[in-house]
Amino acid sequence: MDEKKEYYGIITEIWKAFRKHIGTVSEITSATDTRWKEICDDFDRIEASAPEHMKRYAGEMVLLHVDELERRWRH
């Protein structure tokens, strides 16, 4: 597969998950809310399904987006 398409596929999946959960984090009132597990599971799935040679990229992008969701929740 074309490498550019692989990057695009990963970032597209990350964007879909981010968009899905951005509204949810504003409703969460506790760090122990079970919705955090659902959010993390969605992002973990993206990293796990990335091609081996792109797992580092996928993992870093996942961390960035989950961190942003957490920052939005905290502030």
N, CA and C atoms as a LAMMPS dump frame, in Angstrom:
ITEM: TIMESTEP
0
ITEM: NUMBER OF ATOMS
225
ITEM: BOX BOUNDS ff ff ff
-5.0000000000000000e+02 5.0000000000000000e+02
-5.0000000000000000e+02 5.0000000000000000e+02
-5.0000000000000000e+02 5.0000000000000000e+02
ITEM: ATOMS id mol type element x y z
1 1 1 N 0.845 -1.183 0
2 1 2 C 0 0 0
3 1 3 C 0.889 1.246 0
4 2 1 N 0.416 2.273 -0.622
5 2 2 C 1.124 3.546 -0.667
6 2 3 C 1.261 4.099 0.755
7 3 1 N 2.481 4.458 1.112
8 3 2 C 2.753 4.935 2.473
9 3 3 C 1.904 6.149 2.845
10 4 1 N 1.686 7.05 1.903
11 4 2 C 0.857 8.232 2.195
12 4 3 C -0.561 7.821 2.57
13 5 1 N -1.069 6.799 1.915
14 5 2 C -2.414 6.317 2.229
15 5 3 C -2.457 5.679 3.614
16 6 1 N -1.378 5.033 4.011
17 6 2 C -1.326 4.442 5.349
18 6 3 C -1.368 5.53 6.42
19 7 1 N -0.581 6.583 6.233
20 7 2 C -0.613 7.708 7.177
21 7 3 C -2.009 8.332 7.211
22 8 1 N -2.566 8.535 6.051
23 8 2 C -3.901 9.133 5.958
24 8 3 C -4.932 8.257 6.673
25 9 1 N -4.834 6.952 6.5
26 9 2 C -5.765 6.042 7.16
27 9 3 C -5.681 6.122 8.671
28 10 1 N -4.468 6.197 9.191
29 10 2 C -4.287 6.298 10.645
30 10 3 C -4.855 7.608 11.165
31 11 1 N -4.485 8.701 10.544
32 11 2 C -4.934 9.997 11.05
33 11 3 C -6.445 10.16 10.883
34 12 1 N -7.001 9.549 9.86
35 12 2 C -8.455 9.589 9.677
36 12 3 C -9.155 8.859 10.817
37 13 1 N -8.663 7.687 11.182
38 13 2 C -9.256 6.936 12.289
39 13 3 C -9.11 7.692 13.603
40 14 1 N -7.962 8.311 13.801
41 14 2 C -7.753 9.097 15.019
42 14 3 C -8.72 10.28 15.055
43 15 1 N -8.887 10.953 13.94
44 15 2 C -9.794 12.095 13.884
45 15 3 C -11.23 11.668 14.181
46 16 1 N -11.652 10.52 13.632
47 16 2 C -13.004 10.032 13.89
48 16 3 C -13.204 9.76 15.387
49 17 1 N -12.225 9.141 16.018
50 17 2 C -12.323 8.854 17.448
51 17 3 C -12.318 10.157 18.251
52 18 1 N -11.465 11.09 17.876
53 18 2 C -11.389 12.375 18.576
54 18 3 C -12.723 13.111 18.471
55 19 1 N -13.249 13.161 17.274
56 19 2 C -14.524 13.844 17.039
57 19 3 C -15.657 13.163 17.808
58 20 1 N -15.629 11.838 17.866
59 20 2 C -16.649 11.076 18.585
60 20 3 C -16.636 11.403 20.084
61 21 1 N -15.463 11.586 20.643
62 21 2 C -15.342 11.701 22.098
63 21 3 C -15.184 13.129 22.61
64 22 1 N -14.986 14.092 21.753
65 22 2 C -14.744 15.462 22.233
66 22 3 C -15.935 16.006 23.027
67 23 1 N -17.131 15.657 22.644
68 23 2 C -18.3 16.099 23.392
69 23 3 C -18.486 15.341 24.696
70 24 1 N -18.062 14.11 24.701
71 24 2 C -18.203 13.269 25.888
72 24 3 C -17.38 13.795 27.054
73 25 1 N -16.159 14.242 26.782
74 25 2 C -15.283 14.645 27.886
75 25 3 C -15.845 15.83 28.666
76 26 1 N -16.633 16.665 28.016
77 26 2 C -17.207 17.802 28.736
78 26 3 C -18.302 17.356 29.705
79 27 1 N -18.804 16.137 29.533
80 27 2 C -19.843 15.6 30.411
81 27 3 C -19.27 14.782 31.574
82 28 1 N -18.006 14.416 31.484
83 28 2 C -17.384 13.581 32.499
84 28 3 C -17.038 14.422 33.725
85 29 1 N -17.414 13.922 34.899
86 29 2 C -17.16 14.667 36.137
87 29 3 C -16.178 13.971 37.062
88 30 1 N -15.725 12.779 36.684
89 30 2 C -14.844 12.022 37.561
90 30 3 C -13.785 11.283 36.741
91 31 1 N -12.591 11.215 37.291
92 31 2 C -11.517 10.482 36.62
93 31 3 C -11.806 8.986 36.57
94 32 1 N -12.719 8.514 37.389
95 32 2 C -13.065 7.092 37.399
96 32 3 C -14.287 6.774 36.541
97 33 1 N -14.791 7.763 35.829
98 33 2 C -15.925 7.548 34.923
99 33 3 C -15.555 6.468 33.908
100 34 1 N -16.426 5.505 33.726
101 34 2 C -16.133 4.375 32.831
102 34 3 C -16.02 4.794 31.371
103 35 1 N -16.48 5.968 31.04
104 35 2 C -16.349 6.432 29.654
105 35 3 C -14.896 6.667 29.262
106 36 1 N -14.035 6.916 30.252
107 36 2 C -12.609 7.061 29.938
108 36 3 C -12.058 5.766 29.356
109 37 1 N -12.509 4.633 29.889
110 37 2 C -12.051 3.348 29.367
111 37 3 C -12.494 3.174 27.917
112 38 1 N -13.717 3.536 27.619
113 38 2 C -14.213 3.452 26.236
114 38 3 C -13.384 4.337 25.31
115 39 1 N -13.085 5.539 25.768
116 39 2 C -12.28 6.463 24.964
117 39 3 C -10.901 5.871 24.708
118 40 1 N -10.254 5.424 25.769
119 40 2 C -8.904 4.855 25.618
120 40 3 C -8.917 3.597 24.765
121 41 1 N -9.933 2.759 24.926
122 41 2 C -10.032 1.547 24.114
123 41 3 C -10.145 1.876 22.631
124 42 1 N -10.925 2.9 22.289
125 42 2 C -11.049 3.303 20.885
126 42 3 C -9.687 3.696 20.304
127 43 1 N -8.943 4.48 21.058
128 43 2 C -7.633 4.913 20.577
129 43 3 C -6.612 3.777 20.586
130 44 1 N -6.66 2.921 21.596
131 44 2 C -5.749 1.768 21.642
132 44 3 C -5.956 0.856 20.441
133 45 1 N -7.217 0.699 20.032
134 45 2 C -7.53 -0.131 18.872
135 45 3 C -6.849 0.401 17.612
136 46 1 N -6.811 1.702 17.475
137 46 2 C -6.174 2.316 16.299
138 46 3 C -4.688 1.997 16.293
139 47 1 N -4.045 2.182 17.427
140 47 2 C -2.615 1.885 17.503
141 47 3 C -2.347 0.402 17.234
142 48 1 N -3.145 -0.455 17.829
143 48 2 C -2.935 -1.898 17.676
144 48 3 C -3.131 -2.363 16.233
145 49 1 N -4.013 -1.712 15.499
146 49 2 C -4.295 -2.147 14.128
147 49 3 C -3.378 -1.504 13.087
148 50 1 N -2.519 -0.6 13.514
149 50 2 C -1.598 0.057 12.573
150 50 3 C -0.577 -0.961 12.058
151 51 1 N -0.142 -0.784 10.82
152 51 2 C 0.922 -1.655 10.308
153 51 3 C 2.151 -1.551 11.217
154 52 1 N 2.875 -2.626 11.325
155 52 2 C 4.019 -2.694 12.25
156 52 3 C 4.976 -1.511 12.083
157 53 1 N 5.268 -1.149 10.846
158 53 2 C 6.232 -0.079 10.596
159 53 3 C 5.668 1.317 10.896
160 54 1 N 4.377 1.384 11.277
161 54 2 C 3.763 2.678 11.575
162 54 3 C 3.213 2.732 13.009
163 55 1 N 3.477 1.707 13.802
164 55 2 C 2.946 1.675 15.163
165 55 3 C 3.475 2.828 16.015
166 56 1 N 4.727 3.184 15.839
167 56 2 C 5.272 4.297 16.632
168 56 3 C 4.542 5.592 16.304
169 57 1 N 4.358 5.869 15.028
170 57 2 C 3.641 7.065 14.604
171 57 3 C 2.214 7.043 15.155
172 58 1 N 1.526 5.927 14.976
173 58 2 C 0.147 5.812 15.449
174 58 3 C 0.094 6.011 16.964
175 59 1 N 1.019 5.403 17.683
176 59 2 C 1.045 5.533 19.133
177 59 3 C 1.256 6.964 19.59
178 60 1 N 2.172 7.657 18.94
179 60 2 C 2.438 9.053 19.307
180 60 3 C 1.236 9.944 19.009
181 61 1 N 0.594 9.721 17.884
182 61 2 C -0.573 10.527 17.53
183 61 3 C -1.752 10.227 18.456
184 62 1 N -1.905 8.976 18.836
185 62 2 C -2.945 8.595 19.785
186 62 3 C -2.71 9.304 21.113
187 63 1 N -1.477 9.254 21.618
188 63 2 C -1.165 9.915 22.884
189 63 3 C -1.469 11.411 22.832
190 64 1 N -1.12 12.031 21.747
191 64 2 C -1.376 13.462 21.587
192 64 3 C -2.868 13.77 21.689
193 65 1 N -3.681 12.99 21.02
194 65 2 C -5.114 13.255 20.995
195 65 3 C -5.794 12.901 22.315
196 66 1 N -5.386 11.824 22.944
197 66 2 C -5.948 11.478 24.253
198 66 3 C -5.54 12.54 25.28
199 67 1 N -4.308 13.009 25.199
200 67 2 C -3.855 14.075 26.097
201 67 3 C -4.702 15.331 25.904
202 68 1 N -5.009 15.666 24.681
203 68 2 C -5.832 16.852 24.416
204 68 3 C -7.239 16.675 25.003
205 69 1 N -7.804 15.48 24.85
206 69 2 C -9.123 15.231 25.448
207 69 3 C -9.063 15.372 26.967
208 70 1 N -8.002 14.841 27.568
209 70 2 C -7.865 14.949 29.021
210 70 3 C -7.691 16.406 29.433
211 71 1 N -6.918 17.172 28.702
212 71 2 C -6.734 18.593 29.033
213 71 3 C -8.051 19.358 28.946
214 72 1 N -8.851 19.034 27.924
215 72 2 C -10.157 19.684 27.788
216 72 3 C -11.057 19.316 28.976
217 73 1 N -10.953 18.082 29.447
218 73 2 C -11.76 17.646 30.579
219 73 3 C -11.335 18.375 31.852
220 74 1 N -10.039 18.535 32.053
221 74 2 C -9.529 19.14 33.283
222 74 3 C -9.763 20.646 33.358
223 75 1 N -9.918 21.298 32.224
224 75 2 C -10.029 22.769 32.25
225 75 3 C -11.371 23.222 31.826
